[in-house]
């Protein structure tokens, strides 16, 4: 149980860093951004009613429901089987990052009706330019969490060797009773 409490603490600290940076950036009034050609990186406070940096359509109700669903699933996975002591640490960190990201963006949707994004990267090479969708720390936590989640999956021979052990729990144990 201490491990689960620690993971919730990590998620809370990450979500606090997300909300703190959003607060520190200042007003998200939707006014015009800085003049002139953008440098590689710049802080551009924007309110994003859609998903994936505005790449997906707006719909605060849809994204709010999705945020609650993701948060619920991640909390369930943190508390559910396999027991936290038997889970890989990488998987636990992935879940904590995803919980922090989902909670940070969910807070914004409930409080502001949109997500507060501010990190903007612009790439230029000769006559070619590309602006990456503006994002925030919560978005980064979600991406990193999903990547760590995928990396935590057992692969190849190791996965086949571990599968029978995890499928059978010794009789009389809590895992055996849960499996029944």
For each residue, the residues with C-beta under 8 A, 3 or more apart:
1: 4 5 84
2: 5 6
3: 6 7 84 85 92
4: 1 7 8 78 79 84
5: 1 2 8 9
6: 2 3 9 10
7: 3 4 10 11 78 84 92 93 95 96
8: 4 5 11 12 78 96 99
9: 5 6 12 13
10: 6 7 13 14 93 96 100
11: 7 8 14 15 96 97 99 100 103
12: 8 9 15 16 100
13: 9 10 16 17 100
14: 10 11 17 18 96 97 100 101 104 137 141
15: 11 12 18 19 99 100 101 103 104 107 138
16: 12 13 19 20
17: 13 14 20 21 137
18: 14 15 21 22 100 101 104 136 137 138 141
19: 15 16 22 23 104 107
20: 16 17 23 24
21: 17 18 24 25 118 136 137
22: 18 19 25 104 108 116 118 136 137
23: 19 20
24: 20 21
25: 21 22 28 43 45 116 118
26: 45
27: 45
28: 25 45 46 47 112 116 118
29: 45
30: 46 47
31:
32: 35
33: 42 44
34: 38 42 44
35: 32
36:
37: 124
38: 34 42 120 122 131
39: 42 122
40: 121 122 123
41: 119 120 121 122
42: 33 34 38 39 120 122
43: 25 118 119 120
44: 33 34 117 118 120 134
45: 25 26 27 28 29 116 117 118
46: 28 30 54 116 117 118 134
47: 28 30 112 113 114 115 116 117
48: 53 54 114 115 116 117 134
49: 58 59 60 63 113 114 115
50: 54 55 56 57 58 59 63
51: 54 55 56 57 63 66
52: 55 56 133
53: 48 117 132 133 134 135 139
54: 46 48 50 51 133 134
55: 50 51 52 133
56: 50 51 52
57: 50 51
58: 49 50
59: 49 50 62 63
60: 49 63 64 109 113 114
61: 64 65
62: 59 65 66
63: 49 50 51 59 60 66 67 105 109 115
64: 60 61 67 68 106 109 110
65: 61 62 68 69
66: 51 62 63 69 70
67: 63 64 70 71 102 105 106 109
68: 64 65 71 72 106
69: 65 66 72 73
70: 66 67 73 74 98 102
71: 67 68 74 75 99 102 103 106
72: 68 69 75 76
73: 69 70 76 77
74: 70 71 77 78 95 98 99 102
75: 71 72 78 79 99
76: 72 73 79 80
77: 73 74 80 95
78: 4 7 8 74 75 84 92 95 96 99
79: 4 75 76
80: 76 77
81: 175 178
82: 86 87 166 175
83: 86 87 174 175
84: 1 3 4 7 78 87 92
85: 3
86: 82 83
87: 82 83 84 91 92
88: 91 92 152
89: 92 93
90: 93 94 148 151 152
91: 87 88 94 95 148 149 152
92: 3 7 78 84 87 88 89 95 96
93: 7 10 89 90 96 97 145 148
94: 90 91 97 98 145 146 147 148 149 151 152
95: 7 74 77 78 91 92 98 99 145 149
96: 7 8 10 11 14 78 92 93 99 100 145
97: 11 14 93 94 100 101 141 142 144 145 148
98: 70 74 94 95 101 102 141 142 145 146 149
99: 8 11 15 71 74 75 78 95 96 102 103 145
100: 10 11 12 13 14 15 18 96 97 103 104 138 141 145
101: 14 15 18 97 98 104 105 137 138 139 140 141 142 143 145
102: 67 70 71 74 98 99 105 106 138 142
103: 11 15 71 99 100 106 107 138
104: 14 15 18 19 22 100 101 107 108 136 137 138 141
105: 63 67 101 102 108 109 115 136 138 139 142
106: 64 67 68 71 102 103 109 110
107: 15 19 103 104 110 111
108: 22 104 105 111 112 114 115 116 138
109: 60 63 64 67 105 106 112 113 114 115
110: 64 106 107
111: 107 108
112: 28 47 108 109 115 116
113: 47 49 60 109
114: 47 48 49 60 108 109
115: 47 48 49 63 105 108 109 112 136 138 139
116: 22 25 28 45 46 47 48 108 112 136
117: 44 45 46 47 48 53 133 134 135 136 139
118: 21 22 25 28 43 44 45 46 134 136
119: 41 43 134 135 136 137 140
120: 38 41 42 43 44 131 132 134
121: 40 41 131 132
122: 38 39 40 41 42 129 130 131 132
123: 40 129 130 131 132
124: 37 128 129
125: 128 129
126:
127:
128: 124 125
129: 122 123 124 125
130: 122 123
131: 38 120 121 122 123
132: 53 120 121 122 123 135
133: 52 53 54 55 117
134: 44 46 48 53 54 117 118 119 120
135: 53 117 119 132 139 140
136: 18 21 22 104 105 115 116 117 118 119 139 140
137: 14 17 18 21 22 101 104 119 140 141
138: 15 18 100 101 102 103 104 105 108 115 141 142
139: 53 101 105 115 117 135 136 142 143
140: 101 119 135 136 137 143 144
141: 14 18 97 98 100 101 104 137 138 144 145
142: 97 98 101 102 105 138 139 145 146
143: 101 139 140 146 147
144: 97 140 141 147 148
145: 93 94 95 96 97 98 99 100 101 141 142 148 149
146: 94 98 142 143 149 150
147: 94 143 144 150 151
148: 90 91 93 94 97 144 145 151 152
149: 91 94 95 98 145 146 152 153
150: 146 147 153
151: 90 94 147 148
152: 88 90 91 94 148 149
153: 149 150 159
154: 158 159 162
155: 158 159
156: 159 160
157: 160 161
158: 154 155 161 162
159: 153 154 155 156 162 163
160: 156 157 163
161: 157 158 164 165
162: 154 158 159 165 166
163: 159 160 166 167
164: 161 167 168
165: 161 162 168
166: 82 162 163
167: 163 164
168: 164 165
169: 173 175 176 179
170: 173 176
171: 176
172: 176
173: 169 170 176 177
174: 83 177 178
175: 81 82 83 169 178 179
176: 169 170 171 172 173 179 180
177: 173 174 180
178: 81 174 175
179: 169 175 176
180: 176 177
